[in-house]
Amino acid sequence: QVQLVESGGGSVDVGGSLTLSCVHSGSIDSRYSMAWFRQAQGKEREGVASIASDGSTGYADSVQGRFTISKDNDKNILYLQMSSLQSEDTAMYYCAADIVPGVSAWALLFVTDYTYWGQGTQVTVSS
């Protein structure tokens, strides 16, 4: 059974940094694409960063240059390094995974029907 478990969220001041982790079961292998999504209160969920099965990455314009997605295949962990955090980054962050052949990393940000989702980790950025 595939499980995704996020951690690393918390409260941070504007300009601060956080690294989120998503531990996934070994069933998620190199065929899978993975992504981070976020949902702020009262807003729709949006794709933040993605990593395709070929290792290519994609980022939302709002986080480009500030966030970095990466994965450690040996440890089965997906990361999201976040820096220069702004109040607009406050949201629940989720990781997602699925086999999505032929879809670019950029397009993965707009896929909404990932099969596997984590429970989320809250990030709060305050001034």
C-alpha positions as a Markdown table, in Angstrom:
| # | Residue | x | y | z |
|---|---|---|---|---|
| 1 | Gln | 0.0 | 0.0 | 0.0 |
| 2 | Val | 1.4 | 3.4 | -1.0 |
| 3 | Gln | 1.6 | 6.0 | 1.8 |
| 4 | Leu | 2.9 | 9.5 | 1.7 |
| 5 | Val | 3.7 | 11.3 | 5.0 |
| 6 | Glu | 4.7 | 14.9 | 5.0 |
| 7 | Ser | 6.6 | 16.7 | 7.7 |
| 8 | Gly | 8.7 | 19.8 | 8.3 |
| 9 | Gly | 6.0 | 22.4 | 8.3 |
| 10 | Gly | 5.8 | 25.1 | 11.0 |
| 11 | Ser | 5.7 | 28.8 | 11.7 |
| 12 | Val | 8.4 | 31.0 | 10.3 |
| 13 | Asp | 9.0 | 34.7 | 9.9 |
| 14 | Val | 8.9 | 36.4 | 6.5 |
| 15 | Gly | 12.2 | 35.8 | 4.8 |
| 16 | Gly | 12.8 | 32.6 | 6.6 |
| 17 | Ser | 13.3 | 29.1 | 5.3 |
| 18 | Leu | 11.8 | 25.6 | 5.8 |
| 19 | Thr | 12.4 | 22.2 | 4.3 |
| 20 | Leu | 9.5 | 19.9 | 3.9 |
| 21 | Ser | 9.9 | 16.2 | 3.6 |
| 22 | Cys | 7.6 | 13.6 | 2.2 |
| 23 | Val | 8.4 | 10.0 | 3.1 |
| 24 | His | 6.9 | 7.5 | 0.7 |
| 25 | Ser | 6.7 | 3.8 | 0.7 |
| 26 | Gly | 9.0 | 1.8 | -1.5 |
| 27 | Ser | 6.2 | 1.1 | -3.9 |
| 28 | Ile | 6.9 | 4.4 | -5.5 |
| 29 | Asp | 9.7 | 3.7 | -7.9 |
| 30 | Ser | 11.4 | 5.5 | -10.7 |
| 31 | Arg | 8.3 | 5.4 | -12.9 |
| 32 | Tyr | 6.5 | 7.8 | -10.6 |
| 33 | Ser | 6.3 | 11.5 | -10.9 |
| 34 | Met | 5.9 | 13.5 | -7.7 |
| 35 | Ala | 4.8 | 17.0 | -6.8 |
| 36 | Trp | 4.1 | 19.4 | -4.0 |
| 37 | Phe | 0.8 | 21.2 | -3.9 |
| 38 | Arg | -0.5 | 23.8 | -1.4 |
| 39 | Gln | -3.9 | 25.0 | -0.4 |
| 40 | Ala | -4.4 | 28.3 | 1.4 |
| 41 | Gln | -7.5 | 28.9 | 3.4 |
| 42 | Gly | -10.3 | 29.8 | 1.1 |
| 43 | Lys | -8.3 | 29.2 | -2.0 |
| 44 | Glu | -8.0 | 26.4 | -4.5 |
| 45 | Arg | -5.2 | 23.9 | -4.3 |
| 46 | Glu | -2.3 | 24.8 | -6.6 |
| 47 | Gly | 0.8 | 23.0 | -7.9 |
| 48 | Val | 4.0 | 24.4 | -6.4 |
| 49 | Ala | 6.8 | 22.2 | -7.6 |
| 50 | Ser | 7.1 | 18.9 | -9.5 |
| 51 | Ile | 9.6 | 16.3 | -10.4 |
| 52 | Ala | 9.0 | 14.0 | -13.3 |
| 53 | Ser | 10.1 | 10.4 | -13.6 |
| 54 | Asp | 13.0 | 11.6 | -15.8 |
| 55 | Gly | 14.2 | 13.9 | -13.0 |
| 56 | Ser | 13.2 | 17.1 | -14.7 |
| 57 | Thr | 11.6 | 19.7 | -12.4 |
| 58 | Gly | 8.9 | 22.3 | -12.7 |
| 59 | Tyr | 7.9 | 25.3 | -10.6 |
| 60 | Ala | 5.0 | 27.7 | -10.3 |
| 61 | Asp | 6.0 | 31.2 | -11.2 |
| 62 | Ser | 5.3 | 32.3 | -7.7 |
| 63 | Val | 8.0 | 30.1 | -6.2 |
| 64 | Gln | 10.5 | 30.0 | -9.0 |
| 65 | Gly | 14.0 | 30.8 | -7.6 |
| 66 | Arg | 12.8 | 30.4 | -4.0 |
| 67 | Phe | 11.8 | 26.7 | -3.8 |
| 68 | Thr | 13.7 | 23.6 | -4.8 |
| 69 | Ile | 12.2 | 20.2 | -5.2 |
| 70 | Ser | 14.4 | 17.1 | -4.9 |
| 71 | Lys | 14.2 | 13.5 | -4.0 |
| 72 | Asp | 16.4 | 10.9 | -2.4 |
| 73 | Asn | 15.6 | 7.6 | -4.0 |
| 74 | Asp | 17.6 | 5.6 | -1.5 |
| 75 | Lys | 15.7 | 7.0 | 1.4 |
| 76 | Asn | 12.3 | 7.3 | -0.4 |
| 77 | Ile | 12.0 | 11.0 | 0.5 |
| 78 | Leu | 10.8 | 13.9 | -1.5 |
| 79 | Tyr | 11.9 | 17.3 | -0.4 |
| 80 | Leu | 10.8 | 20.9 | -0.8 |
| 81 | Gln | 13.4 | 23.4 | 0.2 |
| 82 | Met | 11.7 | 26.8 | 0.7 |
| 83 | Ser | 13.5 | 30.0 | 1.2 |
| 84 | Ser | 12.7 | 33.7 | 1.2 |
| 85 | Leu | 9.3 | 32.8 | 2.5 |
| 86 | Gln | 6.5 | 35.3 | 2.1 |
| 87 | Ser | 3.1 | 35.5 | 3.9 |
| 88 | Glu | 1.5 | 34.4 | 0.6 |
| 89 | Asp | 3.3 | 31.0 | 1.1 |
| 90 | Thr | 1.1 | 30.3 | 4.1 |
| 91 | Ala | -0.9 | 27.1 | 3.3 |
| 92 | Met | -1.2 | 23.4 | 3.9 |
| 93 | Tyr | 1.4 | 21.7 | 1.8 |
| 94 | Tyr | 0.7 | 18.2 | 0.3 |
| 95 | Cys | 2.9 | 15.8 | -1.7 |
| 96 | Ala | 1.4 | 13.7 | -4.4 |
| 97 | Ala | 2.6 | 10.8 | -6.6 |
| 98 | Asp | 1.4 | 9.0 | -9.7 |
| 99 | Ile | 2.6 | 7.4 | -12.9 |
| 100 | Val | 2.0 | 10.1 | -15.5 |
| 101 | Pro | 3.9 | 9.1 | -18.6 |
| 102 | Gly | 4.6 | 11.7 | -21.3 |
| 103 | Val | 3.7 | 14.7 | -19.1 |
| 104 | Ser | 6.3 | 17.4 | -18.7 |
| 105 | Ala | 7.3 | 18.6 | -15.2 |
| 106 | Trp | 5.6 | 21.9 | -15.9 |
| 107 | Ala | 2.4 | 20.2 | -16.8 |
| 108 | Leu | 2.5 | 18.0 | -13.7 |
| 109 | Leu | 1.7 | 21.2 | -11.7 |
| 110 | Phe | -1.7 | 21.2 | -13.3 |
| 111 | Val | -2.5 | 17.5 | -12.9 |
| 112 | Thr | -5.2 | 17.3 | -10.2 |
| 113 | Asp | -6.0 | 13.6 | -10.1 |
| 114 | Tyr | -2.9 | 12.2 | -8.6 |
| 115 | Thr | -3.6 | 8.7 | -7.2 |
| 116 | Tyr | -1.6 | 9.2 | -4.0 |
| 117 | Trp | -1.7 | 12.1 | -1.6 |
| 118 | Gly | -0.3 | 12.8 | 1.8 |
| 119 | Gln | -2.2 | 14.2 | 4.7 |
| 120 | Gly | -0.4 | 17.6 | 4.5 |
| 121 | Thr | 1.8 | 19.7 | 6.6 |
| 122 | Gln | 1.0 | 23.3 | 7.6 |
| 123 | Val | 3.3 | 26.2 | 6.8 |
| 124 | Thr | 2.6 | 29.6 | 8.3 |
| 125 | Val | 4.7 | 32.6 | 7.4 |
| 126 | Ser | 4.2 | 35.7 | 9.5 |
| 127 | Ser | 5.6 | 39.2 | 9.5 |
